[in-house]
Amino acid sequence: MHRSLAWVVAAVSIVGCVEQQNDMPSEEDIKAAHEHVLAQPPATIQHPSGAVLEDKLEYLGMDVDTDTVTPGKAFTLTHYWRVLNPVGDDWKIFVHLETPDSKKNHLNADHVPIGGKYPVSLWKKGEIIRDIHRVSVPQSWPGNEVDIYVGVWKGPLRLKATKGSHDSENRILAVKLPVQSAAGSAEKKRVVAKRVKNGAIKLDGKLDEKDWADAPTTGDFVRTMDAQPAEQKTQAKLLWDDKNLYVAFINEDHDIWTTLDKHDDKLWTQEADEMFIDADGDGKTYVELQVNAKGATFDSYLPTYRQNQNDWDSGMKAGVKVEGTLNKRDDEDKRWTVELAIPLDAARGKEKDMKNVPPKVGTEWRVNFFRMDQPNGRPQSGTGWSAPMVGDFHALDKFGVLVFGDDKGHAPNAAAQPGKGDEKKGESPAKKAESTTPEKKSEATAPEKKAAATPAPGEKAKAASKQAFNPPSQ
């Protein structure tokens, strides 16, 4: 992420870390979507527009379920579009949230309309489309206003705005909303990695070494948009030695599946565990690592926010154990467990040298952990350790802190955390996820490519639409 404040948010159906998924909805999805295809627009729209994109679409306006935006709290946008003529294949909706006169503070809420069920390519002449999704701005949002822009893009193009309030980049200005001042930044979550002897860990996914039983844990992941409990539990545990950082993901999963088995496949489009590492905490030069239930891996170096360089190889290795039947969608599975060995030097990405790499006892890295999950017949959902509270897994300002501990799991900089058995009954999942102490039993949980009638400058990063799920969401 750029050192200046920048985020990307996503608020609908299925998204990935690096680019959007292009799968078409099922016939049942399309049928369900027609509840939101209206014969007539509503009599009153809270923020009317009337802007037109070429001869294709009229943006009728937007309803918002709040008068004032509260940082860190999700709110609902309801868009109304009139289809003047079919738009054609591969065109997509974008929604941008920004501080006035500054793209340094930018949220990207690109999504497939109507909860992923009715893409723009299927829209028919004369239809009125009602598209509802949820978004939020981070608690660290710096301004007292958020401006919301909408439009339609494909690759390097955008439909040209020919009428109504819009900017020079063919973005329709839908609404300006006041933002309530944030009460202050929340304390970062922290977790300790316990030091182990070299060669103590065998990568088989079983987690049967005593070191794993004693390993500090993140606690259960939470929903990324609102930090509420996840439907299927996930937690991560951490160990390290002279060469590697070892990460275990324990994923409760009643439907374990994936069709992807090659290195650097688009794992985020199905089911995967993910880790981000910003070792020097500079808000850039970070790495993204993923693994799925087949043991396939994805790794990418990012010299700055969302500028993925997938030609980089981390050298990480993975072991996976599946408790169930992989890709048998009509039965009930139990869990899948991952062991990752990540070379400590991999945290540098392509940098020759980096502060905090390699680590020593007491070193702190900024990190986050996520899981993408999609049970049979259900939309994809995302959970994480330190909830970004926006639809962006690359929200580096929301990363937690990984502290490298000694062989007792202690570190001089680690904040005191509740020990095993100290957790109070009824404690919130958010607090539970802050635990850095061992659990003896482990149960199993782009920048939108700018699209303009002429190429729009400054947004040529790999498309990345990672979803924060409080359905429907991106």
Protein Blocks (a to p, Z undefined) as FASTA:
>chain_A
ZZbdcdddddefjddfkbccfbdcdfklmmmmmmmmcfbdcfbdfbagkiaehjlbccfb
dcdfbfbdcehiacddddddddfbdfbghiacddddddehiakbccdfbdceehhiacfk
lpcghiacdddddddddfklmbfbdcddddddehjbccddfedjddfkopacfbdcdddd
dfbdcdddddddddddehkaccehnopafklmmpccebjaddfklopacfbdcddddddd
fkbccdddddddfbdcdfbfbehiafklmccddddddfkonopaiadddddfkopacddd
dfbghiacfkbcehiacddddedjehiakbccfbdcddddddfklmnomafbdghiacde
hiacddddddddddehiacddddfbdgkiacfklmklpccdddddfkopafklccdddeh
iacghiafklmmmpcbdcfbacdddddddddfbdcehiacccddddddddddZZ
